[in-house]
Amino acid sequence: MIATAVLPWYQAILMGLLQGVTELFPVSSLGHAVLFPKIFGWDQMAAAQAQPESYFLALLVALHVGTAIGLIAYYRRTWADLFRGLIIQLKLTRTQGIGSLVAVQRPNVDSRYRLLFLLALGTIPVGLVGLVFEHKLRTIFAKPHYAAMFLTLNGVLMLTGELLRRRAANRASRHDLTTLDPTNATVIGSAQTVALFAGISRSGVAMVAGLLRGLSHADAAEFSFLLATPVILLAGVYKIPDLLGPLGDGIRAQALVAAVVSGFAAYFSVKFLAKWFTSHTLWPFGIYCLVAGAACWIYVG
């Protein structure tokens, strides 16, 4: 029998705010979720993180669903357009055959469906790896000293990505979301698998991969946010039994409020970042992760 855990309301609200911001800002939501309780002396939550099964998992489920809803709310028109493209493409299969659903490089493929196909394609690698390894990786590495180490590495990855992009800018083929091909979409999507380690940012590594495949900062950010939406939502929905089962006993009301806070925070975070990356880079976030990760590594080590 799993003991009922008590989650203070202020902790639930702060965790919701933290999740909604750090999931979209390329600084790792899971890394911050692991480090935050340790740094602020939330001993019960910190102890729960170290357990293979605990109420902390149920809280993460709610936070992920809330974040995904915030993302969907912001990109609601985009997703509506993408699915309208799917409907149009399905109608075209009557004359073009079922093969038109995968031959997205054809010039007569609806551009909205094409982007939806690329997003689905990019989601497959992290979905498969997550199903097999997520629980094991979280159990082993979702601890403060590992999170601090990977947060530092996250900063190194982003800064290195910016440097490599700058050096290759004149040689690389440039792309936007209308010319991105399935190979590049798969590479960008596969980069998300690294974010299964607490401290590595899903949006950060996807953006770096996008930049190195020739996308602008704005397009790399948009593709990474759209790519993250089904991953975050499905990860949350898949583990809803954790929230509804014994792990959620005593915290469901707090988790619901945390999810709402996370949703609002995600909405305004992506709204800010979509504008930010039209004229800015990953440098500030890379420097933050490098400094914060090193400081936390010293503190918790």
C-alpha positions as CSV (number, residue, x, y, z in Angstrom):
1,M,0.0,0.0,0.0
2,I,1.4,3.4,-1.0
3,A,1.2,6.0,1.8
4,T,-0.9,9.0,1.2
5,A,1.2,12.1,0.5
6,V,0.3,15.6,1.4
7,L,1.2,18.3,-1.1
8,P,1.1,21.9,0.2
9,W,-0.9,24.2,-2.1
10,Y,1.9,26.7,-2.5
11,Q,4.2,23.9,-3.6
12,A,1.7,22.7,-6.2
13,I,1.2,26.2,-7.6
14,L,4.9,27.0,-7.8
15,M,5.6,23.6,-9.5
16,G,2.8,24.4,-12.0
17,L,4.4,27.8,-12.7
18,L,7.8,26.3,-12.9
19,Q,6.7,23.5,-15.3
20,G,4.8,25.9,-17.6
21,V,7.7,28.2,-18.0
22,T,10.7,25.8,-18.1
23,E,9.0,23.3,-20.5
24,L,9.0,26.0,-23.3
25,F,12.0,28.0,-22.3
26,P,14.9,25.8,-23.3
27,V,16.1,25.2,-19.8
28,S,14.6,21.7,-19.0
29,S,11.4,21.4,-17.0
30,L,12.3,18.1,-15.5
31,G,15.7,19.3,-14.5
32,H,14.2,22.2,-12.7
33,A,11.4,20.1,-11.2
34,V,14.1,17.8,-9.7
35,L,16.4,20.6,-8.5
36,F,13.8,23.1,-7.2
37,P,12.6,21.0,-4.2
38,K,16.1,20.2,-3.1
39,I,17.3,23.8,-3.3
40,F,14.2,25.1,-1.4
41,G,14.2,22.4,1.3
42,W,11.0,20.7,0.3
43,D,12.2,17.5,1.9
44,Q,9.0,15.4,1.4
45,M,8.9,16.1,-2.4
46,A,12.7,15.6,-2.7
47,A,12.4,12.2,-1.0
48,A,9.4,11.3,-3.3
49,Q,11.6,12.0,-6.4
50,A,14.1,9.4,-5.3
51,Q,11.4,6.6,-5.2
52,P,10.5,4.5,-8.2
53,E,6.8,5.2,-7.5
54,S,5.5,8.2,-5.6
55,Y,3.0,11.1,-5.7
56,F,5.6,13.1,-7.5
57,L,4.9,11.0,-10.6
58,A,1.2,11.8,-10.3
59,L,2.0,15.5,-10.1
60,L,4.1,15.3,-13.2
61,V,1.3,13.8,-15.1
62,A,-1.0,16.7,-14.3
63,L,1.7,19.2,-15.1
64,H,2.4,17.7,-18.5
65,V,-1.3,17.6,-19.4
66,G,-1.7,21.2,-18.3
67,T,1.3,22.3,-20.3
68,A,0.1,20.5,-23.5
69,I,-3.3,22.2,-23.2
70,G,-1.6,25.6,-22.9
71,L,0.4,24.8,-26.1
72,I,-2.7,23.6,-27.9
73,A,-4.6,26.8,-26.9
74,Y,-1.8,29.0,-28.3
75,Y,-1.4,27.0,-31.6
76,R,-5.1,26.2,-31.9
77,R,-5.5,27.9,-35.3
78,T,-2.3,26.2,-36.5
79,W,-3.5,22.8,-35.5
80,A,-7.0,23.4,-37.0
81,D,-5.3,24.3,-40.3
82,L,-3.1,21.2,-40.1
83,F,-6.0,18.9,-39.6
84,R,-8.0,20.7,-42.4
85,G,-5.0,19.8,-44.6
86,L,-5.3,16.2,-43.5
87,I,-9.0,16.1,-44.5
88,I,-8.1,17.6,-47.9
89,Q,-5.3,15.1,-48.4
90,L,-7.6,12.2,-47.5
91,K,-10.0,13.3,-50.1
92,L,-7.2,13.4,-52.7
93,T,-6.4,9.8,-52.0
94,R,-9.5,8.9,-54.1
95,T,-7.7,10.1,-57.2
96,Q,-4.0,9.8,-56.2
97,G,-4.1,6.6,-54.2
98,I,-3.2,5.8,-50.6
99,G,0.5,6.4,-51.4
100,S,-0.1,10.2,-51.4
101,L,-0.4,10.1,-47.6
102,V,3.3,9.3,-47.3
103,A,4.8,10.8,-50.6
104,V,4.8,14.3,-49.1
105,Q,7.6,15.5,-51.4
106,R,5.1,15.6,-54.3
107,P,4.3,19.1,-55.4
108,N,0.6,18.6,-55.2
109,V,0.5,17.6,-51.6
110,D,-1.4,20.0,-49.4
111,S,1.3,22.1,-47.5
112,R,-0.7,21.9,-44.3
113,Y,-0.9,18.1,-44.4
114,R,2.8,18.0,-45.3
115,L,3.7,19.8,-42.1
116,L,1.4,17.6,-40.0
117,F,3.0,14.5,-41.5
118,L,6.5,15.8,-40.7
119,L,5.4,16.5,-37.1
120,A,4.0,13.0,-36.8
121,L,7.2,11.6,-38.3
122,G,9.3,13.6,-35.8
123,T,7.3,12.3,-32.9
124,I,7.8,8.6,-33.5
125,P,11.4,8.3,-32.3
126,V,10.9,10.0,-28.9
127,G,7.6,8.2,-28.5
128,L,9.2,4.7,-29.0
129,V,12.3,5.5,-26.9
130,G,10.1,7.0,-24.2
131,L,7.8,4.0,-23.9
132,V,10.8,1.7,-23.4
133,F,13.3,3.7,-21.4
134,E,11.5,6.7,-19.8
135,H,10.7,5.0,-16.5
136,K,14.2,3.5,-16.1
137,L,16.0,6.7,-17.1
138,R,13.8,8.8,-14.7
139,T,14.4,6.3,-11.8
140,I,18.2,6.4,-12.3
141,F,18.9,10.0,-13.4
142,A,16.1,12.2,-12.0
143,K,18.2,13.1,-9.0
144,P,19.6,16.5,-8.1
145,H,23.3,15.8,-8.8
146,Y,22.5,14.2,-12.2
147,A,20.0,17.0,-13.0
148,A,22.6,19.7,-12.3
149,M,25.2,17.9,-14.4
150,F,22.8,17.5,-17.4
151,L,21.6,21.1,-17.0
152,T,25.2,22.2,-17.4
153,L,25.5,19.9,-20.4
154,N,22.3,21.5,-21.8
155,G,24.0,24.9,-21.7
156,V,27.0,23.5,-23.5
157,L,24.8,21.9,-26.2
158,M,23.0,25.2,-26.9
159,L,26.1,27.3,-27.0
160,T,27.9,24.8,-29.2
161,G,24.9,24.6,-31.5
162,E,24.9,28.4,-31.9
163,L,28.7,28.4,-32.7
164,L,28.4,25.6,-35.2
165,R,25.4,27.2,-36.9
166,R,27.3,30.5,-37.2
167,R,30.3,28.8,-38.7
168,A,28.2,26.7,-41.1
169,A,25.8,29.6,-42.0
170,N,27.3,30.2,-45.4
171,R,27.7,26.5,-46.4
172,A,24.5,24.9,-45.1
173,S,21.3,24.6,-47.1
174,R,18.7,26.9,-45.7
175,H,15.2,25.6,-45.0
176,D,11.9,26.8,-43.6
177,L,8.8,24.9,-42.6
178,T,7.6,24.7,-46.1
179,T,10.8,23.1,-47.5
180,L,11.8,20.9,-44.5
181,D,12.1,17.3,-45.7
182,P,11.2,14.0,-43.9
183,T,14.9,13.2,-43.1
184,N,15.5,16.6,-41.4
185,A,12.2,16.3,-39.5
186,T,13.2,12.9,-38.2
187,V,16.6,14.1,-37.1
188,I,15.0,17.1,-35.2
189,G,12.4,14.8,-33.7
190,S,15.0,12.2,-32.7
191,A,17.0,14.9,-30.8
192,Q,14.1,15.1,-28.3
193,T,15.1,11.6,-27.0
194,V,18.0,13.2,-25.2
195,A,15.6,15.2,-23.1
196,L,14.6,12.0,-21.3
197,F,17.6,12.8,-19.1
198,A,16.5,15.3,-16.4
199,G,18.4,18.6,-17.2
200,I,18.3,18.4,-21.0
201,S,15.7,20.6,-22.6
202,R,13.3,19.1,-25.1
203,S,12.8,22.4,-26.9
204,G,16.5,23.3,-26.6
205,V,17.9,20.2,-28.2
206,A,15.1,20.2,-30.9
207,M,15.9,23.9,-31.7
208,V,19.7,23.1,-31.9
209,A,19.0,20.2,-34.3
210,G,16.7,22.5,-36.3
211,L,19.3,25.2,-36.5
212,L,21.9,22.8,-37.6
213,R,19.6,21.5,-40.3
214,G,19.2,25.0,-41.8
215,L,16.1,26.4,-40.0
216,S,16.0,30.0,-38.7
217,H,15.6,30.5,-35.0
218,A,11.9,31.4,-35.4
219,D,11.1,28.3,-37.5
220,A,13.2,26.0,-35.3
221,A,11.3,27.3,-32.3
222,E,7.9,26.9,-33.9
223,F,8.7,23.4,-35.1
224,S,10.0,22.4,-31.7
225,F,6.9,23.7,-29.9
226,L,4.6,22.0,-32.3
227,L,6.6,18.8,-32.1
228,A,6.6,18.9,-28.3
229,T,2.8,19.3,-28.1
230,P,1.7,15.7,-28.9
231,V,4.8,14.3,-27.0
232,I,3.9,16.1,-23.8
233,L,0.2,15.4,-24.1
234,L,0.5,11.7,-24.9
235,A,3.1,11.3,-22.1
236,G,0.7,12.8,-19.7
237,V,-2.4,11.0,-20.9
238,Y,-0.5,7.6,-21.0
239,K,0.3,8.0,-17.3
240,I,-3.1,9.4,-16.1
241,P,-3.7,6.0,-14.3
242,D,-0.8,7.1,-12.0
243,L,-2.8,10.2,-11.1
244,L,-6.1,8.4,-10.7
245,G,-4.6,5.5,-8.8
246,P,-3.1,5.2,-5.4
247,L,-0.2,7.6,-6.3
248,G,-2.7,10.4,-6.7
249,D,-4.3,9.9,-3.3
250,G,-4.3,13.2,-1.3
251,I,-3.0,15.4,-4.1
252,R,-5.5,15.4,-6.9
253,A,-7.1,18.7,-6.1
254,Q,-3.6,20.3,-5.8
255,A,-2.5,18.6,-9.0
256,L,-5.5,20.0,-10.9
257,V,-4.7,23.5,-9.7
258,A,-1.0,23.0,-10.6
259,A,-2.1,21.8,-14.1
260,V,-4.2,25.0,-14.6
261,V,-1.3,27.2,-13.6
262,S,1.0,25.2,-15.8
263,G,-1.3,25.7,-18.8
264,F,-1.5,29.4,-18.4
265,A,2.3,29.7,-17.8
266,A,2.9,27.6,-21.0
267,Y,0.5,29.7,-23.0
268,F,2.2,33.0,-22.1
269,S,5.7,31.5,-22.3
270,V,5.3,30.3,-25.9
271,K,3.7,33.6,-26.8
272,F,6.8,35.4,-25.5
273,L,9.3,32.9,-27.0
274,A,7.6,32.9,-30.5
275,K,8.3,36.7,-30.6
276,W,11.7,36.4,-28.9
277,F,13.2,34.0,-31.5
278,T,12.2,36.2,-34.4
279,S,15.2,38.4,-33.5
280,H,17.2,36.6,-30.7
281,T,19.1,33.4,-30.2
282,L,19.7,30.6,-27.7
283,W,22.8,32.3,-26.2
284,P,21.1,33.7,-23.0
285,F,19.5,30.4,-22.2
286,G,22.7,28.5,-22.9
287,I,24.6,30.8,-20.5
288,Y,21.9,30.5,-17.9
289,C,22.0,26.7,-18.0
290,L,25.8,26.6,-17.9
291,V,25.9,28.9,-14.8
292,A,22.9,27.6,-13.0
293,G,23.8,24.0,-13.7
294,A,27.4,24.4,-12.4
295,A,26.1,26.3,-9.3
296,C,23.6,23.6,-8.5
297,W,26.1,20.9,-9.1
298,I,28.4,22.5,-6.5
299,Y,25.4,23.0,-4.1
300,V,23.9,19.5,-4.3
301,G,27.2,17.7,-4.9
